[in-house]
């Protein structure tokens, strides 16, 4: 089974996206760290009230805690 690729879309600041970012670094997983400028957010937002958008080849969520639960299951 191929390793999933990870993408994290968040603003260039600490917040809800920081913990998933740290978990991916700690697990030594390569990932796309897409830091969205606040001015660009209205054109890119996937949902009206989403804060973190995290995707793998098998999984997608707009919730940072749900992403952490999924990656904890994958990384043990």
C-alpha positions in Angstrom: 0.0 0.0 0.0 1.4 3.4 -1.0 2.0 6.1 1.6 -0.6 8.9 1.3 0.5 12.4 0.4 -0.5 15.1 2.9 -1.6 18.6 2.2 -2.3 21.2 4.9 -4.0 24.5 3.9 -3.9 27.2 6.6 -2.9 30.8 7.3 0.8 31.8 7.9 0.3 32.0 11.6 0.0 29.8 14.7 -3.5 28.5 15.4 -5.6 25.4 14.6 -3.3 24.5 11.8 -0.1 24.5 13.9 -0.7 21.2 15.7 -1.3 19.2 12.6 1.8 20.9 11.1 3.9 19.9 14.1 2.5 16.3 14.1 3.5 15.9 10.4 7.0 17.2 11.1 7.4 15.0 14.2 6.3 11.9 12.2 8.8 12.9 9.5 6.2 12.9 6.8 6.6 15.0 3.7 3.6 17.3 3.1 2.5 20.3 1.2 2.3 23.2 3.6 0.1 25.7 1.8 0.1 28.9 3.8 -2.7 31.0 2.5 -2.4 34.8 2.7 -5.5 36.3 4.4 -6.2 38.5 1.4 -6.4 35.3 -0.8 -8.7 33.4 1.6 -12.1 34.5 0.2 -11.2 33.1 -3.3 -9.8 29.8 -1.9 -11.9 28.8 1.0 -13.6 25.4 0.5 -16.4 26.1 3.0 -17.8 29.3 4.6 -16.7 28.5 8.1 -13.7 26.1 7.7 -10.5 26.9 9.5 -8.1 24.1 8.6 -8.2 22.1 5.4 -6.2 18.9 5.5 -6.1 16.3 2.8 -4.4 12.9 2.2 -4.9 10.7 -0.8 -7.6 8.8 1.2 -9.0 11.4 3.6 -10.1 15.0 3.6 -11.3 17.2 6.4 -11.8 20.8 7.4 -11.4 20.0 11.1 -7.9 20.0 12.8 -8.9 17.6 15.6 -10.4 15.1 13.1 -7.2 15.3 11.1 -5.1 14.6 14.2 -7.3 11.5 15.1 -6.8 10.2 11.6 -3.1 10.8 11.5 -2.7 9.3 15.0 -4.3 6.1 13.7 -2.0 6.0 10.7 1.3 7.0 12.5 0.5 5.0 15.7 
